[in-house]
Amino acid sequence: MNLNTPIKALMVQGTTSDAGKSTLVTGLCRYYQRQSVRVAPFKPQNMSLNIAVTVDGGEIGRAQAVQAIACGLLPHSDMNPVLLKPHTNKSAQVIIQGKVLANQSAQQYHQYKKVAKDAVLSSWQRLCSQYQTIIVEGAGSPAEINLREGDIANMGFAEEVNCPVILIADIDKGGVFAHIVGTLALLSTSEQQRVIGFVINRFRGDMNLLKPGLDWLEAKTGKPVFAVLPYLQDLYLEAEDSLSIRQSNGCENQTFHVVAPHLPGLSNHTDFDPLQLRPDVKVSIVRSPEQISGADLIVLPGSKSVRSDFENLIDQHWAPFILRHLRYGGKLLGICGGFQMLGKQIHDPQGLEGRVGSTQGLGLLDMETTLQQHKILRQVSGSFWEYDSQVQGYEIHMGISSGPALDKPMFRLGNHNDGAISADGQVAGSYLHGLFDLPEACNSLMHWAGYHSQQAIEINAARESGINRLADLLEKHFNFALLNAILRDRFAI
């Protein structure tokens, strides 16, 4: 292996959650893609409610879809073979190679991991047969002692396939040297040897002041620091696990206020990204309406647990706030689970999301929804019924809605209609995620909501710019020559 030979595999693990694993993997994917390497991303196990629909009709974590884009690829379910979608604090919906398996408790999944491992390895082998280089992302931290047995997300996977590991730590949170040294100390001897070096992320300050600490770290561990990556202001990439802080950007020229309930099971929050990036729009995602003074548009977002989230919405006194908003002429939009909440009833006869039974909705649209075993997963495109503007996105839901409200749909999507708009035009809902992504669709939806500015963001261009910024940063700060030299000497892969 010479310095120009593409690496076979490299895994990025973090000292903590949100250390920058997804971001670094995305940057590495674009870096190698620029070198004309056939590269693909891989995350053995992911836990997220921010999901993408794949080219093979499955679902994976949003971060792996972005990483696929960084590689110039369409997202595929093999890139994230095990996906856990939290249902409660103690259970999750288990997705294996893009398809729903079952709802399992934490204990049940712990026992199932022996089977899940086979799916991880078969997906890994397929990717290895198709691509020159695989960049792997770990989950959380490899030093979670209680989760070490049967691990398929971090070191358990790396040991199984003989994959070298880089450890990334976030210096912006403080305690970066303790994070790195402490993580190493909790690994086995073979796992410690598998870690070939470190990346320090989100640094802002004087490198001369950091240098003594880097020298100490390298002497203490015998491992190099491959890069100290500066803090990137205003970097846009879809967030995997948490709501973006862009909702509180505080721009003085924000003239339109979008408000959404922060539901416990809120999913696919990237639906709001095209609005959050606009300088003229303020987006507030809050738990209680008491936290805001008013709204121009209320959006009920997607939900993993529609009935329990609706009950939470009622408990937090959103219903009177919404009804008052409508009395004063405001607009209300429901997306996927939020669309289902707008109807009269939500039925779960099989207990797919919890207890068997039905829940009364807001009753603002004359329709009912029944949850069913088969999940609808598809990428779609079409037009907005009111304005004939183009729209595209994806559907991912287990509910089927029916009723007179659907006679006035919101979108035409290929050979079927989607959603509903109330007779007075104030209430609308759709199963379509990503409905704000196309600028013309965003402008039309904002026009429907009563705002006529044409400042929509091209979200795909914003994502591409963010990915390229990461690759540019790595080209400047990452010691790839040292990385390749270590891999050549220590790993025959």
C-alpha positions in Angstrom: 0.0 0.0 0.0 1.6 3.3 -1.1 0.4 6.8 0.0 -1.8 7.0 -3.1 -3.6 3.7 -2.5 -7.1 4.1 -1.2 -7.7 2.7 2.3 -10.0 -0.3 2.5 -11.8 0.7 5.7 -11.7 3.2 8.5 -14.0 3.6 11.5 -14.7 6.8 13.3 -15.8 6.4 16.9 -16.5 9.2 19.4 -15.6 9.8 23.0 -19.2 11.0 23.5 -22.4 11.4 21.5 -22.3 14.5 19.3 -18.5 14.5 19.3 -18.6 14.9 15.5 -18.6 11.4 14.2 -21.2 11.9 11.5 -19.6 15.2 10.4 -16.1 13.7 10.1 -17.4 10.6 8.2 -19.3 12.9 5.8 -16.1 15.0 5.2 -14.0 11.8 4.7 -16.5 10.4 2.2 -16.4 13.6 0.1 -12.6 13.8 0.4 -12.1 10.3 -1.0 -14.8 10.8 -3.6 -12.8 13.8 -4.8 -9.8 11.4 -5.2 -11.9 9.3 -7.6 -12.2 6.5 -5.0 -15.3 4.4 -5.0 -16.3 5.1 -1.4 -19.4 4.3 0.6 -20.5 5.0 4.2 -21.6 2.5 6.8 -23.1 2.6 10.2 -23.7 -0.8 11.7 -26.3 0.3 14.2 -28.1 3.6 14.5 -30.7 5.1 16.9 -32.6 8.0 15.4 -36.0 9.3 14.5 -34.6 11.4 11.6 -34.9 9.0 8.7 -34.3 8.8 4.9 -36.0 6.5 2.4 -33.6 4.5 0.4 -33.4 3.6 -3.3 -34.2 0.0 -2.4 -37.4 1.0 -0.5 -36.0 0.9 3.0 -35.3 3.4 5.7 -31.9 4.4 7.2 -30.6 7.2 9.5 -30.6 10.6 7.8 -26.8 11.0 8.5 -26.0 8.0 6.4 -28.1 9.3 3.6 -26.1 12.6 3.7 -22.9 10.6 3.7 -24.1 8.6 0.7 -24.7 11.9 -1.1 -21.1 13.0 -0.1 -19.9 9.8 -1.9 -22.0 10.6 -5.0 -24.3 7.6 -4.2 -28.0 7.0 -3.7 -28.7 6.0 -0.1 -29.1 2.2 0.3 -30.4 0.2 3.3 -27.0 -1.7 3.5 -25.4 1.6 4.6 -27.3 1.3 8.0 -28.4 -2.3 8.4 -29.7 -1.9 12.0 -31.9 1.2 12.8 -33.6 1.7 16.2 -36.4 4.2 16.3 -37.2 5.0 19.9 -40.8 4.3 20.9 -40.5 4.9 24.6 -37.6 5.3 27.0 -37.4 1.5 27.2 -38.4 0.3 23.7 -37.8 0.9 20.1 -39.0 -0.1 16.6 -36.3 -2.3 15.2 -35.5 -1.9 11.5 -33.3 -4.6 9.9 -31.8 -3.8 6.4 -34.4 -1.2 5.8 -37.5 -3.2 6.9 -39.5 -3.2 10.1 -38.9 -6.2 12.3 -40.8 -5.5 15.5 -41.1 -3.3 18.5 -38.7 -4.6 21.2 -37.8 -3.6 24.7 -34.2 -2.8 25.5 -33.8 -6.2 27.0 -35.3 -8.0 24.0 -33.1 -6.2 21.6 -30.0 -7.0 23.7 -30.9 -10.7 23.2 -31.6 -10.1 19.5 -28.2 -8.5 18.8 -26.8 -11.9 18.0 -29.1 -12.2 15.1 -28.8 -8.5 14.2 -25.0 -9.1 13.9 -25.6 -11.4 10.9 -27.5 -8.6 9.1 -24.7 -6.2 9.9 -22.0 -8.5 8.5 -24.0 -9.4 5.3 -24.5 -5.7 4.5 -20.9 -5.0 5.2 -19.7 -7.8 2.9 -22.0 -6.5 0.1 -20.6 -3.0 0.4 -17.0 -4.3 0.5 -17.6 -6.2 -2.7 -18.8 -3.1 -4.5 -16.6 -0.3 -3.2 -12.9 0.4 -2.8 -13.2 2.2 0.6 -15.8 2.0 3.4 -15.9 4.8 6.0 -17.7 3.5 9.1 -19.4 5.5 11.8 -19.7 4.2 15.4 -22.6 5.0 17.7 -22.4 6.9 20.9 -19.2 6.0 22.8 -17.3 2.7 22.7 -16.7 2.9 26.4 -20.3 2.3 27.5 -19.5 -0.6 29.9 -23.1 -1.7 30.2 -23.5 -2.1 26.4 -20.2 -3.9 25.7 -21.5 -7.5 25.7 -22.6 -8.4 22.1 -21.7 -5.0 20.8 -22.2 -4.5 17.1 -22.1 -0.7 17.0 -18.5 0.1 18.0 -15.5 -2.0 19.0 -17.4 -5.3 18.7 -17.9 -4.6 15.0 -14.4 -3.2 14.5 -12.8 -6.3 16.1 -15.0 -8.6 14.0 -13.9 -7.2 10.6 -10.4 -6.0 11.6 -11.2 -2.3 11.0 -8.8 0.4 12.3 -10.4 3.2 14.4 -10.0 6.9 14.8 -11.3 8.4 18.0 -12.9 11.9 17.7 -13.5 14.2 20.7 -15.2 17.6 21.0 -12.9 20.2 22.6 -15.7 22.8 22.6 -17.4 20.9 25.4 -14.3 21.0 27.6 -12.4 18.0 29.1 -11.1 16.8 25.8 -7.9 15.1 27.1 -9.9 13.4 29.9 -12.4 12.2 27.3 -9.8 10.6 25.1 -7.6 9.1 27.8 -10.6 7.9 29.8 -12.2 6.3 26.8 -8.9 4.4 25.9 -8.6 3.3 29.5 -12.0 1.6 29.4 -11.2 -0.4 26.3 -9.6 -3.9 26.2 -5.9 -4.2 25.2 -6.8 -5.3 21.6 -9.3 -2.5 21.3 -6.7 0.1 22.5 -4.3 -1.2 19.8 -7.0 -0.8 17.2 -7.3 2.9 17.9 -4.7 4.4 15.5 -5.0 8.1 16.5 -7.3 11.0 17.3 -9.1 13.9 15.9 -9.9 16.9 18.0 -13.0 18.7 16.8 -14.5 22.2 17.1 -11.4 24.0 18.2 -11.4 27.8 18.5 -8.4 29.5 19.9 -4.6 29.7 19.7 -3.0 26.5 18.4 0.2 27.5 20.3 -1.7 27.2 23.6 -3.1 23.8 22.6 0.3 22.4 21.4 1.6 21.4 24.8 -1.6 19.4 25.4 -1.3 17.6 22.1 2.4 16.7 22.8 1.3 15.3 26.2 -1.5 13.3 24.7 0.7 11.8 22.0 3.4 10.9 24.6 0.9 9.5 27.0 -0.9 7.3 24.5 1.7 6.6 21.9 -0.9 7.6 19.3 -0.9 10.6 16.9 -3.4 13.4 16.6 -4.3 13.3 12.9 -6.1 16.7 12.9 -7.3 19.6 15.0 -10.4 20.7 13.2 -11.5 24.4 13.6 -15.1 25.2 14.7 -17.1 25.8 11.6 -19.6 28.6 11.9 -22.9 28.3 10.0 -22.2 24.8 8.7 -25.4 23.2 7.3 -25.8 19.5 7.4 -29.0 17.7 8.4 -28.7 16.8 12.1 -29.2 13.2 13.0 -30.5 13.2 16.6 -31.3 16.6 17.9 -33.1 19.7 16.8 -31.0 22.4 15.2 -30.2 25.5 17.2 -30.9 27.5 14.0 -34.5 27.9 15.3 -33.1 30.6 17.7 -30.9 32.5 15.3 -32.4 35.8 16.4 -32.2 37.7 13.1 -33.7 41.2 13.3 -35.4 40.9 9.9 -37.5 37.8 10.7 -41.0 38.8 9.8 -42.9 35.4 9.7 -43.2 33.2 12.8 -43.6 29.4 12.4 -44.4 27.5 15.6 -44.4 23.7 16.2 -44.9 21.6 19.3 -41.8 19.7 20.5 -43.4 16.3 20.8 -41.6 13.5 22.7 -41.7 11.3 19.6 -41.0 14.1 17.1 -39.5 12.6 13.9 -37.9 13.9 10.7 -37.3 17.4 12.2 -35.3 18.2 9.1 -38.6 19.1 7.5 -38.1 22.5 9.2 -34.5 23.0 7.8 -35.5 25.0 4.7 -37.5 27.4 7.0 -34.8 27.6 9.7 -32.2 28.6 7.1 -34.4 31.5 5.8 -33.3 34.9 7.2 -36.9 36.2 7.1 -38.5 33.3 9.0 -38.4 32.5 12.7 -39.0 28.9 13.7 -39.9 28.1 17.3 -40.1 24.4 18.3 -41.3 24.5 21.9 -42.9 22.1 24.4 -45.6 24.4 25.5 -47.5 27.3 23.8 -46.8 29.3 26.9 -43.2 29.6 25.7 -44.3 31.8 22.7 -46.5 34.8 22.2 -48.1 34.0 18.9 -47.7 32.4 15.5 -48.3 33.1 11.8 -48.2 29.4 11.0 -48.5 26.4 13.3 -47.0 23.1 12.1 -47.8 19.8 13.7 -44.7 17.7 12.9 -44.1 14.0 12.2 -44.3 11.6 15.1 -43.1 8.1 15.9 -45.9 7.6 18.5 -48.9 9.5 17.2 -51.5 8.7 19.8 -49.2 9.3 22.9 -47.7 12.4 21.3 -51.2 13.7 20.7 -52.1 13.1 24.3 -49.0 15.0 25.3 -50.1 17.8 23.0 -53.4 18.0 24.7 -51.8 17.9 28.2 -49.6 20.8 27.2 -52.7 22.9 26.3 -52.0 23.2 22.6 -55.6 22.6 21.5 -57.0 25.9 22.8 -53.9 27.7 21.4 -54.5 26.2 18.0 -58.2 26.9 18.0 -57.6 30.5 19.0 -55.0 30.8 16.2 -57.5 29.6 13.7 -60.2 32.0 15.0 -57.9 34.8 14.3 -57.3 33.7 10.7 -54.0 31.8 11.2 -53.1 28.7 9.2 -52.4 25.2 10.5 -50.3 22.5 8.7 -49.9 18.9 9.8 -47.1 16.7 8.4 -47.5 12.8 8.6 -48.3 12.1 12.2 -49.3 15.7 12.6 -51.7 15.3 9.6 -53.3 12.3 11.4 -53.8 14.4 14.5 -55.9 16.8 12.5 -58.6 14.2 11.9 -61.4 12.9 14.1 -60.0 9.5 15.2 -56.7 7.6 15.3 -57.1 3.9 15.6 -54.5 1.3 16.5 -56.3 -2.0 16.6 -53.1 -4.1 16.7 -51.3 -2.0 19.3 -48.5 -1.2 16.8 -47.5 2.0 18.7 -48.6 1.0 22.2 -51.9 0.0 23.7 -54.7 -1.2 21.5 -57.5 1.4 21.1 -58.5 4.7 19.5 -57.7 8.3 20.3 -59.9 11.3 19.4 -58.1 13.8 17.3 -58.5 17.5 16.9 -61.5 17.0 14.5 -60.4 19.8 12.2 -60.5 17.5 9.1 -63.3 15.1 8.4 -61.2 11.9 8.3 -60.0 9.0 10.4 -56.7 7.1 10.4 -56.0 3.5 11.1 -52.5 2.2 11.8 -51.6 -0.9 9.9 -48.7 -3.4 10.0 -47.4 -2.6 6.5 -45.3 0.6 6.4 -45.5 2.8 3.4 -42.0 3.9 2.3 -41.6 5.7 -1.0 -39.9 8.7 -2.6 -42.5 10.8 -4.5 -42.8 14.0 -6.5 -45.7 15.9 -7.9 -47.4 19.3 -7.6 -49.2 21.4 -5.0 -52.9 21.3 -5.8 -53.5 25.0 -5.0 -50.7 26.5 -6.9 -49.5 23.9 -9.4 -45.9 24.3 -8.2 -43.6 21.3 -8.1 -43.0 19.4 -4.8 -40.9 16.3 -3.9 -40.1 14.4 -0.8 -40.8 11.0 0.8 -43.5 9.1 2.6 -42.8 7.0 5.7 -45.9 6.0 7.7 -48.0 3.1 9.0 -51.3 4.9 9.0 -54.0 4.9 6.3 -56.4 7.9 6.4 -59.9 7.9 4.9 -62.8 10.3 4.9 -64.5 13.2 3.0 -61.6 15.5 3.8 -59.4 13.7 1.3 -61.7 14.7 -1.5 -59.9 18.0 -1.5 -56.2 16.9 -1.5 -53.1 19.0 -0.9 -50.8 17.4 -3.4 -50.9 15.4 -6.6 -48.1 12.8 -6.3 -47.7 10.6 -9.4 -50.8 8.4 -9.7 -52.3 9.3 -6.3 -53.4 12.3 -4.3 -52.1 13.1 -0.9 -53.3 15.0 2.1 -56.2 17.4 2.6 -57.1 21.0 2.8 -60.2 22.2 4.7 -63.1 23.9 3.0 -62.1 27.3 4.4 -58.4 26.8 3.4 -57.1 27.3 6.9 -56.1 23.7 7.8 -54.0 21.4 5.6 -52.2 18.2 6.1 -50.0 15.8 4.2 -48.0 12.6 4.6 -45.1 14.2 2.6 -41.8 14.8 4.4 -39.5 17.3 2.7 -42.4 19.3 1.4 -40.5 22.6 1.9 -37.3 21.4 0.2 -37.9 22.7 -3.3 -37.8 26.5 -3.4 -41.0 26.8 -5.5 -42.9 24.4 -3.2 -41.7 26.3 -0.1 -42.7 29.6 -1.6 -46.2 28.2 -2.5 -46.7 26.8 0.9 -45.7 30.1 2.5 -48.0 31.9 0.2 -50.9 29.6 1.3 -49.9 30.4 4.9 -50.2 34.1 4.2 -46.6 35.1 3.5 -45.6 36.2 0.1 -41.8 36.6 0.3 -39.8 34.7 -2.3 -36.7 34.0 -0.2 -36.8 30.2 -0.2 -33.5 28.4 0.3 -32.2 25.8 -2.1 -31.7 23.1 0.5 -29.8 20.7 -1.8 -27.3 23.5 -2.6 -26.9 24.4 1.0 -26.2 20.7 1.9 -23.7 20.4 -1.0 -21.9 23.5 0.2 -21.7 22.2 3.7 -20.2 18.8 2.5 -17.6 20.6 0.4 -16.7 22.9 3.3 -15.9 19.8 5.4 -13.8 18.2 2.7 -11.9 21.5 2.2 -11.3 21.5 6.0 -9.9 18.0 5.9 -7.6 18.7 3.0 -6.1 21.5 4.9 -5.9 20.1 8.5 -5.9 16.3 8.3 -2.6 14.4 8.0 -3.6 11.8 5.4 0.0 10.9 4.7 0.5 9.8 8.3 -2.8 8.0 8.3 -1.8 6.0 5.2 1.6 5.2 6.6 0.1 3.8 9.8 -2.4 1.7 7.9 0.3 0.4 5.6 2.4 -0.7 8.5 -0.2 -2.1 10.9 -3.3 -3.2 8.9 -3.2 -5.5 5.9 -6.6 -4.2 4.6 
